[in-house]
Structure formats: structure tokens, C-alpha cells
Amino acid sequence: MRAHDAGVPTLAPAAPAGPQWIGRSALLAEATAQLRHFARSRAPVLVQGESGTGKELAAAELHNGSGRAGPLIAFNCGALSEALAASHLFGHARGAFTGAVGQHRGAFTRAHGGTVFLDEIAELPLPSQALLLRVLETGRVCPVGAEAETAIDARVVCATHRNLRAMVARGTFRADLFHRLSVLTVEMPALRDRPTDVDVLLDHFAQAHASDVGHPIHFAPDARQAARGAAWTGNVRELRNAVHRAAFVARGKPISAEDLFPSRGGIDGSTLTIPSGDFESMRRALLESIVRREGSQRKAAAVLKLPRSTLGNWLRS
């Protein structure tokens, strides 16, 4: 967004070293090419993708390639209560509420001249969504308890693993804000959709964790084969943690498929553990369990007698 009263900050040369994307697949190359193409735009970018696909790296790629001289400020929209979200996003004046003993500069003010990364944007409470929309439209913020607005210039990048269109249809996310945030969109590919990158990632994490476990990390052929065919519902993050855990279990021997995929929470070929929580979280957990059991979304969709696209949408919602 462009500041109205303050001059637009000068653009610095793009940072030469950005995030390190691990993989050579066409899907990953397409996503990173989109990010680099969008980086120099001032328009908001919505980064979509499942948990663990690298949405934080995508935000850093967009910021590093933007040439903007200001900082990248990250804010997790699901980490704070409704009462505190506005304060941390837009700041607050001294005495604005009990405990506000001094002035606080919010994420947008601290990101002046740079980028605000709004992670888990789907979790932002509706009242804060309305305030965010006004900031996007006017380029000005009004801290909680303050009387005057301040002009700011911060490029906005958002990320979510949720289906925002479905949330708009349910009335849990503002349609006007969705259209304002999704001027440019990038979909980060799931790891199961780029199996050719799995071996590259295995080797990368083996090298990264070797010093922690105190010895070189190697994989038996069955482990590599199992990893290439796994569902990886937690994507790259899940694979990284699986390698780290298996390296300790293997104790210097080549990691086997059994080391990499130990028994998971009572899930076997015929039994599913019933998760707790509200209906949506229970449904998602059960679907993820079936995908893990069957080894892929395609096989799980066949068992459930659903189109694969429908299952994918349910997992993202």
C-alpha cells in the first residue's frame, strides 16, 4: 500500500541471497518463478498451501526480491485473542486499555518501507478483518486508543492453509477483504505432488542433522522407496522431523523404512483412532489419517469413493 502523507521509501537493490528452495521438480520451479515475478509488485500476495509447504519461505522470497529497504515483519493471526490482535497489528496509545503503560508500535508501523507478513490470515477475528481492510484501502493506521491516523507504506503478504473462498461462502471471512488480499495468488505445492524432490530433501536433511546426532546419516533403499510413496500430510516439515527422529533411532545404521515410519497412534490397515475436538478438526484429522494409511490422496479418495479434487478441498478447508 502507498503512503499518502509520507514519501514512498526508496527501493534498495534486491537481496542477492534469498530462501533456499530444496528440490528440482517442475511444480516447485513454477511456484518460485511466480514468487520472483510478483516480488517487485506493490500488490498484496496471498500464498496458499498446506502446512509445511514453505509459505514462510515464500514470504521471505517476495520480500527479498522486492527491493524494499524496510524490514519484513511477521505476524501470526492465530496467536492472539481478538482483544490483542488489533493492538499488535496496528499499535496502541498509552492508556488505551488496562496495562497499556506506554505507546506500542504495531506490525504495520514497524514494517514501514518493507513488508508485513500475515501468517494464518484465516484465523484473524472478523472485527480485526474490518480494521485491516480499512488500512489496505487508505494506507493509514490508527493505533488503538489514538485519535490521529498515521500514513504507512507496507507491502502485504498473507498466507493460509485454509480455503478462504469456502470461508467467505460460510460468512467466516469477509468477501471484500478476500478480494483485496488475493490480487496475486501463489499455490505452494504439496510434497506428495512432487515426489522427485523427496530424495533431494532426504539428503539435505541428512546433512543438516548429522552434527546433532553425532554421525553421518544414510538411508536404506527401502526407506527411500517408502518416503517417495508416502502421503506426507505435514509436507517438508514432517519429512524433516521424520529424518531427525529416525537418525536417533537408527543409532548410526542406515535408516530403514521402519525407522522412518514407526507405528502411528493406533492407525493400522483396518482401524482409525477417533480424534477429539470440534467437528471440523475431527473431520480433517480423520481424512489425514486415511491418507496416511492409504499412502496417497488418490488412493484415499478411491477408498472414500470421492473425487480426488473434493478430498483435496476438504483437507485444505
C-alpha positions, 0 to 999 in steps of 0.5 A, a space after each residue: 500500500 502507498 503512503 499518502 502523507 509520507 514519501 514512498 521509501 526508496 527501493 534498495 537493490 534486491 537481496 542477492 541471497 534469498 530462501 533456499 528452495 530444496 528440490 528440482 521438480 517442475 511444480 516447485 520451479 513454477 511456484 518460485 518463478 511466480 514468487 520472483 515475478 510478483 516480488 517487485 509488485 506493490 500488490 498484496 500476495 496471498 500464498 496458499 498451501 498446506 502446512 509445511 509447504 514453505 509459505 514462510 519461505 515464500 514470504 521471505 522470497 517476495 520480500 527479498 526480491 522486492 527491493 524494499 529497504 524496510 524490514 519484513 515483519 511477521 505476524 501470526 493471526 492465530 496467536 492472539 485473542 481478538 482483544 490483542 490482535 488489533 493492538 499488535 497489528 496496528 499499535 496502541 496509545 498509552 492508556 488505551 486499555 488496562 496495562 497499556 503503560 506506554 505507546 506500542 508500535 504495531 506490525 504495520 508501523 514497524 514494517 514501514 518501507 518493507 513488508 508485513 507478513 500475515 501468517 494464518 490470515 484465516 484465523 484473524 477475528 472478523 472485527 480485526 478483518 474490518 480494521 485491516 481492510 480499512 488500512 489496505 484501502 487508505 494506507 493509514 493506521 490508527 493505533 488503538 486508543 489514538 485519535 490521529 491516523 498515521 500514513 504507512 507504506 507496507 507491502 502485504 503478504 498473507 498466507 493460509 492453509 485454509 480455503 478462504 473462498 469456502 470461508 467467505 461462502 460460510 460468512 467466516 471471512 469477509 468477501 471484500 477483504 478476500 478480494 483485496 488480499 488475493 490480487 496475486 495468488 501463489 499455490 505452494 505445492 504439496 510434497 506428495 505432488 512432487 515426489 522427485 524432490 523427496 530424495 533431494 530433501 532426504 539428503 539435505 536433511 541428512 546433512 543438516 542433522 548429522 552434527 546433532 546426532 553425532 554421525 553421518 546419516 544414510 538411508 536404506 533403499 527401502 526407506 527411500 522407496 517408502 518416503 517417495 510413496 508416502 502421503 506426507 500430510 505435514 509436507 517438508 516439515 514432517 519429512 524433516 522431523 521424520 529424518 531427525 527422529 529416525 537418525 536417533 533411532 537408527 543409532 548410526 545404521 542406515 535408516 530403514 523404512 521402519 525407522 522412518 515410519 514407526 507405528 502411528 497412534 493406533 492407525 493400522 490397515 483396518 482401524 482409525 483412532 477417533 480424534 477429539 475436538 470440534 467437528 471440523 478438526 475431527 473431520 480433517 484429522 480423520 481424512 489425514 489419517 486415511 491418507 496416511 494409511 492409504 499412502 496417497 490422496 488418490 488412493 484415499 479418495 478411491 477408498 472414500 469413493 470421492 473425487 480426488 479434487 473434493 478430498 483435496 478441498 476438504 483437507 485444505 478447508 
